[in-house]
Protein backbone atom coordinates (compact mmCIF):
# COMPACT_ATOMS: atom_id res chain seq x y z
CA UNK A 1 0.00 0.00 0.00
CA UNK A 2 2.89 2.34 0.72
CA UNK A 3 3.97 2.07 -2.91
CA UNK A 4 0.57 2.59 -4.56
CA UNK A 5 -1.17 5.28 -2.49
CA UNK A 6 -0.52 8.71 -3.91
CA UNK A 7 -1.10 10.67 -0.70
CA UNK A 8 2.36 11.02 0.89
CA UNK A 9 1.09 11.20 4.48
CA UNK A 10 -0.91 7.99 4.14
CA UNK A 11 1.73 6.12 2.12
CA UNK A 12 4.45 6.91 4.68
CA UNK A 13 2.20 5.61 7.46
CA UNK A 14 1.65 2.37 5.56
CA UNK A 15 5.42 2.09 5.07
CA UNK A 16 5.96 2.43 8.82
CA UNK A 17 3.32 -0.20 9.54
CA UNK A 18 4.95 -2.57 7.03
CA UNK A 19 8.36 -2.03 8.64
CA UNK A 20 6.92 -2.72 12.10
CA UNK A 21 5.11 -5.83 10.85
CA UNK A 22 8.32 -7.12 9.26
CA UNK A 23 10.15 -6.65 12.55
CA UNK A 24 7.43 -8.44 14.52
CA UNK A 25 7.35 -11.23 11.98
CA UNK A 26 11.08 -11.80 12.45
CA UNK A 27 10.70 -11.84 16.24
CA UNK A 28 7.77 -14.25 15.88
CA UNK A 29 9.78 -16.60 13.70
CA UNK A 30 12.62 -16.66 16.21
CA UNK A 31 10.18 -17.34 19.07
CA UNK A 32 8.49 -20.08 17.04
CA UNK A 33 11.83 -21.84 16.71
CA UNK A 34 12.26 -21.88 20.49
CA UNK A 35 8.66 -22.93 21.21
CA UNK A 36 8.40 -25.59 18.54
CA UNK A 37 11.65 -27.47 18.41
CA UNK A 38 11.05 -30.35 16.02
CA UNK A 39 10.75 -29.76 12.29
CA UNK A 40 7.49 -31.69 11.86
CA UNK A 41 5.59 -29.61 14.42
CA UNK A 42 7.10 -26.40 13.11
CA UNK A 43 5.97 -27.27 9.55
CA UNK A 44 2.41 -27.85 10.83
CA UNK A 45 2.43 -24.48 12.59
CA UNK A 46 3.76 -22.69 9.49
CA UNK A 47 1.05 -24.30 7.35
CA UNK A 48 -1.58 -23.11 9.81
CA UNK A 49 -0.13 -19.58 9.77
CA UNK A 50 -0.29 -19.58 5.96
CA UNK A 51 -4.01 -20.39 6.11
CA UNK A 52 -4.54 -17.73 8.78
CA UNK A 53 -2.94 -15.12 6.50
CA UNK A 54 -5.42 -16.01 3.76
CA UNK A 55 -8.32 -15.77 6.20
CA UNK A 56 -7.13 -12.38 7.45
CA UNK A 57 -6.75 -11.13 3.87
CA UNK A 58 -10.29 -12.27 3.05
CA UNK A 59 -11.63 -10.56 6.18
CA UNK A 60 -9.77 -7.35 5.30
CA UNK A 61 -11.21 -7.37 1.79
CA UNK A 62 -14.73 -7.58 3.19
CA UNK A 63 -14.18 -4.34 5.09
CA UNK A 64 -12.87 -2.30 2.16
CA UNK A 65 -12.76 -2.07 -1.61
CA UNK A 66 -10.60 -4.64 -3.33
CA UNK A 67 -7.60 -3.17 -5.14
CA UNK A 68 -5.70 -4.93 -7.89
CA UNK A 69 -2.40 -3.50 -6.62
CA UNK A 70 -3.15 -4.73 -3.09
CA UNK A 71 -3.95 -8.21 -4.33
CA UNK A 72 -0.69 -8.23 -6.32
CA UNK A 73 1.31 -7.22 -3.24
CA UNK A 74 -0.18 -10.12 -1.30
CA UNK A 75 0.44 -12.50 -4.20
CA UNK A 76 4.08 -11.39 -4.39
CA UNK A 77 4.59 -11.63 -0.64
CA UNK A 78 2.97 -15.02 -0.08
CA UNK A 79 2.98 -16.67 -3.50
CA UNK A 80 -0.80 -17.00 -3.77
Secondary structure, 3 states (H helix, E strand, C coil): CCCCCCCHHHHHHHHHHHHHHHHHHHHHHHHHHHHCCCHHHHHHHHHHHHHHHHHHHHHHHHCCCCCHHHHHHHHHHHCC
